[in-house]
Amino acid sequence: MTKTHSKGATPAAPEPKMIIGSLETCNLPELGINNLEIRVDTGAQTSSLHVDNITRLKQNGKPFVQFDIHPDIYNIDELVTCCTPICDIRRIKSSNGESQERYVIKTLLELGEQSWPIEITLTDRSDMSYLMLFGREGMSHKVLVDPSQTFMLSS
């Protein structure tokens, strides 16, 4: 089916982009994770999430990955165990220049009052300050980043 515009009609204006800071708080509701502090990184192509105990398994013949996450870095007793389909396996170059193979999952991201699906790689980010790195692909043309600001959506 093709879409036609009547004479004089103008196409719908694009949705305005959210302005976010270099640090924000998001929810990953399909994984049961709320108020997760994330580092916004326009230099990273792919978003990544720090997880522990990654296990590949099959459910109904389809590949899944199970993992644990401590969503509150100040409360290591809080543990969320997730199980979700594997979307892909990719070779990713990390910030230290090393290349590693990572599982990729697709899940819903809630940021501010908007939500959209994003792909996230699962990795060990225990040496980093934030459990999630929010990369360019995840931003999905929905945000503009002001690196001089933090937590602009939660103020």
KOLVEX-869433 format. One record per residue (C-alpha): residue number from 1; residue in three letters; x, y, z. Coordinates in steps of 0.02 Angstrom, whole numbers. Layout:
- NUM|ALA|X|Y|Z
...
***
This chain:
- 1|MET|0|0|0
- 2|THR|70|170|-46
- 3|LYS|38|327|51
- 4|THR|-13|482|-44
- 5|HIS|-31|660|16
- 6|SER|-170|769|-46
- 7|LYS|-120|929|-133
- 8|GLY|-64|1058|-7
- 9|ALA|-49|933|135
- 10|THR|112|937|233
- 11|PRO|195|783|306
- 12|ALA|184|762|494
- 13|ALA|319|853|590
- 14|PRO|449|738|668
- 15|GLU|432|708|854
- 16|PRO|542|829|951
- 17|LYS|701|751|1020
- 18|MET|730|737|1206
- 19|ILE|884|825|1272
- 20|ILE|979|711|1390
- 21|GLY|1137|731|1492
- 22|SER|1294|625|1501
- 23|LEU|1214|527|1644
- 24|GLU|1031|479|1652
- 25|THR|915|355|1737
- 26|CYS|816|228|1636
- 27|ASN|704|77|1657
- 28|LEU|718|-90|1568
- 29|PRO|542|-151|1612
- 30|GLU|549|-316|1516
- 31|LEU|700|-363|1622
- 32|GLY|623|-301|1785
- 33|ILE|754|-164|1806
- 34|ASN|704|11|1863
- 35|ASN|800|170|1903
- 36|LEU|961|110|1821
- 37|GLU|1093|246|1809
- 38|ILE|1169|246|1636
- 39|ARG|1320|329|1556
- 40|VAL|1272|411|1390
- 41|ASP|1413|382|1267
- 42|THR|1400|452|1090
- 43|GLY|1570|376|1053
- 44|ALA|1502|199|1078
- 45|GLN|1401|123|938
- 46|THR|1318|-13|1041
- 47|SER|1239|-4|1213
- 48|SER|1308|-127|1342
- 49|LEU|1249|-192|1510
- 50|HIS|1355|-263|1650
- 51|VAL|1292|-436|1699
- 52|ASP|1355|-586|1796
- 53|ASN|1333|-774|1775
- 54|ILE|1290|-773|1589
- 55|THR|1221|-943|1537
- 56|ARG|1162|-990|1363
- 57|LEU|1011|-1106|1358
- 58|LYS|868|-1162|1246
- 59|GLN|683|-1136|1274
- 60|ASN|566|-1219|1151
- 61|GLY|716|-1248|1037
- 62|LYS|763|-1062|1032
- 63|PRO|924|-986|1102
- 64|PHE|903|-888|1263
- 65|VAL|1025|-810|1384
- 66|GLN|1006|-805|1572
- 67|PHE|1104|-681|1678
- 68|ASP|1108|-591|1843
- 69|ILE|1117|-404|1870
- 70|HIS|1137|-300|2027
- 71|PRO|1038|-146|1968
- 72|ASP|1084|-41|2120
- 73|ILE|1273|-22|2132
- 74|TYR|1251|35|2312
- 75|ASN|1155|-122|2363
- 76|ILE|1243|-279|2303
- 77|ASP|1117|-387|2396
- 78|GLU|984|-338|2268
- 79|LEU|993|-463|2125
- 80|VAL|883|-480|1970
- 81|THR|895|-640|1869
- 82|CYS|840|-617|1688
- 83|CYS|807|-739|1547
- 84|THR|779|-671|1372
- 85|PRO|799|-724|1190
- 86|ILE|968|-700|1107
- 87|CYS|949|-575|965
- 88|ASP|1126|-594|897
- 89|ILE|1307|-631|942
- 90|ARG|1429|-495|891
- 91|ARG|1613|-458|898
- 92|ILE|1631|-293|991
- 93|LYS|1788|-189|1017
- 94|SER|1791|-131|1197
- 95|SER|1856|36|1262
- 96|ASN|2026|-44|1296
- 97|GLY|2040|-96|1113
- 98|GLU|2012|-282|1142
- 99|SER|1887|-373|1033
- 100|GLN|1765|-493|1116
- 101|GLU|1612|-593|1068
- 102|ARG|1454|-539|1158
- 103|TYR|1273|-593|1167
- 104|VAL|1150|-462|1105
- 105|ILE|974|-447|1174
- 106|LYS|831|-334|1121
- 107|THR|728|-255|1259
- 108|LEU|620|-104|1293
- 109|LEU|706|53|1360
- 110|GLU|606|185|1455
- 111|LEU|692|354|1459
- 112|GLY|595|503|1520
- 113|GLU|418|485|1457
- 114|GLN|466|387|1301
- 115|SER|504|205|1270
- 116|TRP|574|108|1123
- 117|PRO|660|-58|1092
- 118|ILE|850|-61|1092
- 119|GLU|987|-190|1069
- 120|ILE|1107|-213|1215
- 121|THR|1264|-318|1225
- 122|LEU|1295|-414|1386
- 123|THR|1469|-399|1460
- 124|ASP|1574|-382|1616
- 125|ARG|1582|-195|1654
- 126|SER|1635|-222|1835
- 127|ASP|1785|-109|1810
- 128|MET|1672|34|1753
- 129|SER|1574|157|1860
- 130|TYR|1405|129|1777
- 131|LEU|1315|-35|1742
- 132|MET|1251|22|1573
- 133|LEU|1328|116|1430
- 134|PHE|1197|196|1316
- 135|GLY|1269|201|1139
- 136|ARG|1220|287|976
- 137|GLU|1115|144|904
- 138|GLY|1007|142|1061
- 139|MET|977|328|1047
- 140|SER|881|291|888
- 141|HIS|867|473|827
- 142|LYS|762|511|981
- 143|VAL|885|610|1087
- 144|LEU|1010|751|1084
- 145|VAL|1150|745|1212
- 146|ASP|1210|893|1314
- 147|PRO|1373|823|1388
- 148|SER|1386|968|1511
- 149|GLN|1227|912|1601
- 150|THR|1174|759|1702
- 151|PHE|1005|683|1749
- 152|MET|906|808|1646
- 153|LEU|754|694|1634
- 154|SER|740|662|1821
- 155|SER|747|842|1878
***
